[in-house]
Amino acid sequence: MLILYIIYILIFIIFALIAYSIFQIKLFGMNVKDFWSFIEANQVLDKLYFYCKRYDKMSVQEQVIFLREAEKIFEAFDKIPNSLWEDEYDKYTTVLENYRSIKMLRWSEAHN
């Protein structure tokens, strides 16, 4: 019987922590869905940052995939306040600069 009470208390604590987290996200002025997409985009940002170092050697298909993934990241980061992702600002700007370079390269190739 004591074990059952402990299990109920642990389940209550877990639900309380989840509710508190959601409350904090809402208090910060965000949607939970936007915050979750930010977490996923942050993981993709790390991968794109790695590819930024070799964007000159990317094939056309890799460039298109890079552009598509970068646009998803920019959209997710736009929905989140800057104070949450200021630690990732350097990676974000590096990806943004490479995004612009590839976009200009693709545009110049299309208009020649």
C-alpha positions as CSV (number, residue, x, y, z in Angstrom):
1,M,0.0,0.0,0.0
2,L,2.9,2.3,0.8
3,I,4.4,1.7,-2.6
4,L,1.1,2.6,-4.3
5,Y,1.1,6.0,-2.4
6,I,4.7,6.6,-3.5
7,I,3.8,5.9,-7.1
8,Y,0.8,8.3,-6.9
9,I,3.0,11.0,-5.4
10,L,5.7,10.5,-8.1
11,I,3.0,10.7,-10.9
12,F,1.6,13.8,-9.3
13,I,5.1,15.4,-9.2
14,I,5.7,14.6,-12.8
15,F,2.4,16.1,-14.0
16,A,3.1,19.2,-11.7
17,L,6.5,19.7,-13.4
18,I,5.0,19.4,-16.8
19,A,2.3,21.8,-16.0
20,Y,4.8,24.2,-14.5
21,S,7.0,24.0,-17.6
22,I,4.0,24.8,-19.8
23,F,3.0,27.6,-17.6
24,Q,6.5,29.1,-17.8
25,I,6.5,28.8,-21.6
26,K,3.1,30.5,-21.8
27,L,4.2,33.2,-19.3
28,F,7.2,34.0,-21.6
29,G,4.6,34.6,-24.4
30,M,5.2,31.6,-26.5
31,N,3.2,28.6,-27.7
32,V,4.4,25.2,-26.7
33,K,4.4,24.1,-30.3
34,D,6.7,27.0,-31.2
35,F,9.0,26.2,-28.3
36,W,9.2,22.5,-29.4
37,S,9.9,23.5,-33.0
38,F,12.7,25.8,-31.7
39,I,14.2,22.8,-29.8
40,E,14.1,20.7,-33.0
41,A,15.5,23.7,-35.1
42,N,18.3,24.1,-32.6
43,Q,19.4,20.5,-33.3
44,V,19.3,21.1,-37.1
45,L,21.2,24.3,-36.6
46,D,24.2,22.4,-35.3
47,K,24.1,20.2,-38.3
48,L,23.9,23.1,-40.7
49,Y,26.7,24.9,-38.9
50,F,28.9,21.9,-39.6
51,Y,28.0,22.0,-43.3
52,C,28.7,25.7,-43.5
53,K,32.3,25.1,-43.3
54,R,32.3,23.2,-46.6
55,Y,29.5,25.0,-48.5
56,D,31.9,25.7,-51.4
57,K,32.1,21.9,-52.0
58,M,28.4,21.3,-51.9
59,S,26.6,19.9,-54.9
60,V,23.5,21.7,-56.3
61,Q,21.2,19.2,-54.6
62,E,23.0,19.7,-51.2
63,Q,22.7,23.4,-51.6
64,V,19.0,23.2,-52.2
65,I,18.6,21.0,-49.2
66,F,20.7,23.4,-47.1
67,L,18.5,26.3,-48.2
68,R,15.3,24.5,-47.4
69,E,16.5,23.4,-43.9
70,A,17.9,26.9,-43.2
71,E,14.6,28.5,-44.0
72,K,12.9,26.2,-41.5
73,I,15.4,27.2,-38.9
74,F,14.9,30.9,-39.5
75,E,11.1,30.5,-39.2
76,A,11.4,28.6,-35.9
77,F,13.9,31.1,-34.5
78,D,11.7,34.1,-35.5
79,K,8.9,32.8,-33.2
80,I,11.2,32.7,-30.1
81,P,12.5,35.7,-28.2
82,N,16.1,36.5,-28.8
83,S,17.1,36.1,-25.2
84,L,16.5,32.4,-25.4
85,W,18.9,31.7,-28.2
86,E,21.6,34.3,-27.7
87,D,24.1,31.5,-27.0
88,E,23.5,30.2,-30.5
89,Y,23.8,33.6,-32.2
90,D,27.2,32.9,-33.7
91,K,26.0,29.7,-35.3
92,Y,22.8,31.4,-36.5
93,T,24.7,34.2,-38.2
94,T,27.2,31.8,-39.8
95,V,24.3,29.8,-41.3
96,L,22.5,33.0,-42.3
97,E,25.6,34.3,-44.2
98,N,26.1,31.0,-46.0
99,Y,22.4,30.9,-46.8
100,R,22.7,34.4,-48.4
101,S,25.8,33.3,-50.3
102,I,24.2,30.2,-51.7
103,K,21.0,32.1,-52.5
104,M,23.0,34.7,-54.4
105,L,25.0,32.0,-56.2
106,R,21.8,30.2,-57.2
107,W,20.2,33.5,-58.3
108,S,23.2,34.4,-60.5
109,E,23.2,31.0,-62.1
110,A,19.5,31.2,-62.8
111,H,19.8,34.6,-64.5
112,N,22.8,33.8,-66.7
